Amino acid sequence: MEQIKLKLYITDHNKRSVAAIVNLTRLIEGQLVGRYDLEIIDVLKDGERAQKDKILATPTLVCHLPNTLTKIIGDLSETEKIMTVLEFNN
């Protein structure tokens, strides 16, 4: 199975961004061990990348999968839905 490239766009370390980091870390360490490449990008420090990926809200998880690009917006607390998206597209 190919590695899943994940980019999590956050705004500083506000409450929703911290929750997204915690929820995503829990998910990938529990169910995607060794199958992902995660990069966390603060839009306040790297606005150009956020603009390039057309990020309109944070936190946003960008999933680069073999045949598709998926964006998930929010604190990533609905891990079952996220796994469904990742498994379905991988």
C-alpha positions in Angstrom: 0.0 0.0 0.0 1.3 3.5 -0.9 2.1 6.1 1.7 -0.6 8.7 2.2 0.7 12.2 2.1 -1.1 14.4 4.6 -0.8 18.2 5.0 -2.6 19.8 8.0 -3.1 23.5 7.7 -3.5 25.3 11.0 -3.7 28.8 12.3 -1.1 29.3 15.0 -2.0 27.1 17.9 -5.6 28.1 18.5 -8.1 25.7 20.2 -9.4 24.1 16.9 -5.9 23.7 15.5 -4.6 22.0 18.6 -7.6 19.7 18.7 -7.0 18.8 15.0 -3.4 18.0 15.7 -4.3 15.8 18.7 -7.1 14.0 16.8 -5.1 13.4 13.7 -2.0 12.2 15.7 -4.2 9.7 17.5 -5.8 8.5 14.3 -2.6 8.0 12.3 -0.6 6.5 15.2 -3.4 4.1 15.9 -4.6 3.1 12.4 -2.1 4.3 9.8 1.3 3.4 11.4 4.0 3.5 8.8 1.5 4.4 6.0 1.6 8.2 6.1 3.8 11.3 5.7 2.5 14.2 7.7 3.4 17.8 7.4 1.8 20.5 9.6 1.7 24.0 8.1 0.9 27.2 9.9 -0.9 29.5 7.5 0.3 32.6 9.4 3.9 31.6 8.8 3.5 30.1 5.3 0.6 31.8 3.6 2.0 31.2 0.2 1.6 27.4 0.5 -1.9 27.8 1.9 -2.8 30.0 -1.1 -1.3 27.5 -3.5 -3.4 24.7 -2.0 -6.5 27.0 -2.0 -6.9 26.7 1.8 -9.9 28.9 2.8 -10.4 27.8 6.4 -8.4 26.2 9.2 -7.8 23.6 10.3 -7.8 21.8 6.9 -6.4 18.4 6.3 -5.2 17.8 2.7 -4.9 14.2 1.7 -2.9 13.4 -1.3 -4.0 9.9 -2.3 -3.0 7.9 -5.4 -6.0 9.0 -7.6 -7.4 12.0 -5.8 -6.9 15.0 -3.6 -9.3 15.3 -0.6 -9.7 18.2 1.8 -11.3 17.8 5.2 -12.1 20.9 7.2 -12.5 21.0 11.0 -11.0 19.6 14.2 -10.9 16.1 12.8 -12.8 14.6 15.7 -14.9 12.4 13.4 -12.2 9.8 12.9 -14.4 7.1 11.4 -15.4 9.4 8.6 -11.8 10.4 8.0 -10.7 6.7 7.9 -13.5 6.0 5.5 -12.3 8.7 3.1 -8.6 7.5 3.4 -9.4 3.8 3.0 -11.9 4.3 0.2 -9.4 6.4 -1.9 -6.3 4.3 -1.2 
